[in-house]
């Protein structure tokens, strides 16, 4: 294939450049296009769409060769995608943004806190189609290579068919150590909630401190439209997401209430 015609794929994550997940994503993406990586230099999970306003953001070139460039960035996941598109990729805009593969799910309302999803949201805010991938194994040494066939399946379809404007995909993959997924389901995000979120502890130097923990509580375990329902049944899930937070259905009702 003529390299000038190969799609340019921008990859980022929130775990950091040295995690297995992003390495698997890079491996798959390189079979389909030129790859530009802009990933956090340190772990940035749970940062959502936070951006750096009170400090300079530094970018360190890690590797550059034909069809591949990689930067480590001292910033948030959102910083990484913003900086890549506006400063580090001056000659060509990406054709696709990929995020992940995250070590751990970004399902249900957890996606609101996700730095992985922030990368995808930044992509569509810049007019670039985007897909975020997450894997249901939270350990740093998770074998994300098991996810690669499914990532390739989704990537091939998106590159071939495209995505609706201003829509990104949130793909979650269940643990694969016991075998392949049963299939792929298009779902909505589960609207459960986190409970028992903080554990109070006593600091050895005196005084109390709090450590975030928590348990996820589904509101309806029998709702077969949600990502949680199908992930628990060993299916991979795809949830189309957008950044318009307006509740259009209630605009009239709120107008009647306030105006």
C-alpha positions in Angstrom: 0.0 0.0 0.0 1.2 3.5 -0.8 2.1 5.0 2.6 0.7 8.4 1.6 -2.7 6.7 1.3 -2.6 4.8 4.6 -4.8 6.3 7.3 -3.1 8.1 10.1 -4.2 6.7 13.5 -3.6 8.7 16.7 -3.4 6.5 19.8 -3.5 7.6 23.5 -4.6 6.1 26.8 -4.7 6.9 30.5 -2.5 4.1 31.9 0.7 5.4 30.4 3.0 4.6 27.5 4.6 1.5 29.1 1.4 -0.5 29.8 0.5 -3.7 27.8 -2.8 -2.3 26.6 -1.5 0.5 24.5 1.2 -1.8 23.1 -1.5 -4.2 21.9 -3.4 -1.3 20.4 -0.3 -0.1 18.6 0.4 -3.5 17.2 -3.1 -3.9 15.7 -3.2 -0.3 14.4 0.1 -0.6 12.6 -1.3 -3.3 10.3 -3.9 -0.8 9.1 -2.2 2.6 9.0 0.6 4.9 10.1 0.6 5.4 13.9 1.2 8.5 16.0 1.2 7.9 19.8 0.7 10.6 22.3 0.4 9.0 25.8 0.8 10.1 29.4 4.3 9.7 30.8 2.8 8.6 34.1 -0.4 6.8 35.1 -3.4 9.0 34.7 -6.5 6.9 35.4 -9.6 8.5 36.7 -8.7 12.0 35.3 -11.7 12.1 33.0 -11.4 15.1 30.7 -9.2 17.1 33.1 -6.8 19.5 31.4 -3.6 21.1 32.7 -4.0 24.9 33.3 -1.5 25.7 36.0 1.8 24.1 34.7 3.7 23.7 31.5 3.1 20.5 29.6 6.2 18.8 28.2 6.4 16.3 25.4 9.3 13.9 25.0 9.9 12.1 21.7 10.4 8.4 22.5 10.6 6.9 19.0 10.3 8.0 15.4 10.6 5.9 12.2 8.8 5.4 9.0 5.1 5.2 9.7 5.5 5.5 13.5 6.0 8.3 16.0 5.6 8.1 19.8 5.6 10.8 22.4 5.4 10.7 26.2 3.6 13.7 27.6 3.6 15.1 31.1 -0.1 15.8 31.2 -3.5 14.3 31.3 -5.1 12.0 28.6 -7.1 15.0 27.3 -3.9 17.0 27.2 -2.2 14.3 25.1 -4.8 14.3 22.3 -5.2 18.1 22.3 -1.4 18.6 22.1 -1.0 16.0 19.4 -3.6 17.4 17.1 -2.8 21.1 17.6 1.0 21.0 17.9 2.7 17.7 17.4 1.0 16.6 14.1 1.3 19.9 12.1 1.5 18.4 8.7 -1.5 16.0 8.8 -4.7 15.5 10.9 -5.4 12.0 12.1 -8.1 10.0 10.4 -8.9 8.1 13.6 -8.3 8.3 17.3 -7.9 5.1 19.3 -7.8 5.0 23.1 -6.7 2.2 25.4 -6.6 -0.7 25.7 -7.4 0.3 29.2 -6.5 -2.1 32.0 -10.0 -2.4 33.6 -13.5 -1.8 32.4 -15.0 1.6 31.5 -18.5 0.4 31.7 -21.7 2.0 33.0 -21.3 5.4 34.7 -17.6 4.6 35.3 -17.0 5.9 31.8 -17.7 9.4 33.2 -14.4 9.2 35.2 -12.4 7.6 32.5 -9.3 9.2 31.0 -9.5 6.6 28.3 -12.9 7.9 27.2 -11.6 11.5 27.5 -9.2 10.6 24.6 -12.1 9.5 22.5 -14.2 12.5 23.4 -11.3 14.8 22.5 -11.1 13.1 19.1 -14.7 13.8 18.2 -14.5 17.4 19.6 -11.8 17.9 16.9 -13.9 16.3 14.3 -12.0 12.9 14.2 -13.8 9.6 14.6 -12.7 7.8 17.8 -12.9 4.4 19.5 -12.0 3.6 23.1 -11.1 0.0 24.2 -11.2 -1.4 27.7 -10.4 -4.8 29.1 -11.9 -6.3 32.3 -8.6 -7.2 33.9 -7.2 -4.5 36.1 -3.7 -5.7 36.8 -0.7 -4.0 35.1 0.5 -7.4 33.7 -2.9 -8.1 32.0 -2.4 -10.1 28.8 -4.1 -7.7 26.5 -2.8 -9.6 23.4 -5.9 -11.7 23.9 -8.0 -8.7 22.9 -6.3 -8.1 19.7 -8.6 -10.1 17.4 -11.6 -8.2 18.6 -9.8 -4.9 18.4 -8.9 -5.7 14.8 -12.5 -6.6 14.0 -13.8 -3.3 15.3 -11.0 -1.3 13.7 -11.5 -2.8 10.3 -15.2 -2.0 10.3 -14.7 1.6 11.5 -12.0 2.3 8.9 -14.1 0.8 6.2 -17.5 2.2 7.1 -16.7 5.2 9.2 -18.8 6.5 12.2 -21.7 8.9 12.5 -20.6 12.5 13.1 -19.8 13.4 16.7 -20.1 9.8 17.9 -17.4 7.7 19.5 -17.5 4.1 20.5 -16.9 2.7 24.0 -15.8 -0.9 23.6 -15.5 -3.1 26.7 -14.1 -6.7 26.6 -14.6 -9.2 29.4 -11.7 -11.3 30.8 -10.5 -13.7 28.1 -8.4 -16.1 30.1 -11.3 -18.6 30.2 -12.0 -18.4 26.5 -13.2 -16.1 23.7 -16.2 -13.8 24.0 -19.6 -15.2 23.0 -20.2 -12.3 20.7 -20.5 -8.5 20.4 -23.5 -6.5 21.7 -24.4 -2.9 21.1 -25.6 -1.6 24.4 -26.5 1.4 26.5 -24.4 2.4 29.6 -25.6 0.9 32.8 -26.9 3.7 35.1 -25.9 2.1 38.3 -24.0 3.8 41.0 -20.9 3.4 43.2 -21.6 2.8 46.9 -19.3 2.5 50.0 -16.8 4.7 48.0 -14.4 5.6 50.8 -12.5 3.7 53.5 -11.4 5.6 56.6 -8.0 4.7 57.8 -5.6 5.9 60.5 -2.3 7.4 59.4 0.7 5.9 61.2 1.9 9.5 61.9 -1.4 10.4 63.4 -4.8 11.6 62.1 -7.3 10.0 59.7 -7.1 9.7 56.0 -9.5 8.2 53.3 -8.8 5.7 50.6 -11.1 5.4 47.6 -12.6 2.0 47.2 -16.3 1.2 46.4 -18.7 -1.3 45.0 -20.7 -1.0 41.8 -24.4 -1.4 42.3 -26.6 -2.1 39.3 -30.1 -0.5 39.4 -31.6 -3.3 37.4 -29.6 -6.5 37.0 -32.2 -7.9 34.5 -32.0 -5.0 32.0 -30.6 -6.7 28.9 -30.0 -3.4 27.1 -27.0 -2.5 29.3 -23.2 -3.1 29.0 -23.0 -4.6 32.5 -25.7 -7.2 31.8 -23.8 -8.5 28.7 -20.3 -8.2 30.2 -21.4 -10.4 33.0 -22.5 -13.0 30.4 -19.1 -12.9 28.7 -20.0 -10.7 25.7 -18.0 -7.7 24.5 -20.0 -4.5 24.4 -20.0 -1.5 22.2 -21.7 1.7 23.4 -22.0 4.7 21.1 -21.3 7.9 23.0 -21.5 11.6 22.3 -20.5 14.8 24.2 -23.8 16.7 23.9 -25.0 16.6 27.5 -28.2 18.4 26.8 -31.4 16.6 27.7 -33.3 17.6 24.6 -36.5 15.8 25.7 -37.0 18.1 28.7 -36.2 21.5 27.1 -39.8 22.4 26.9 -40.6 21.2 30.4 -37.7 23.3 31.9 -38.9 26.3 29.8 -42.3 26.0 31.3 -40.9 25.7 34.8 -38.5 28.7 34.6 -39.7 31.1 31.9 
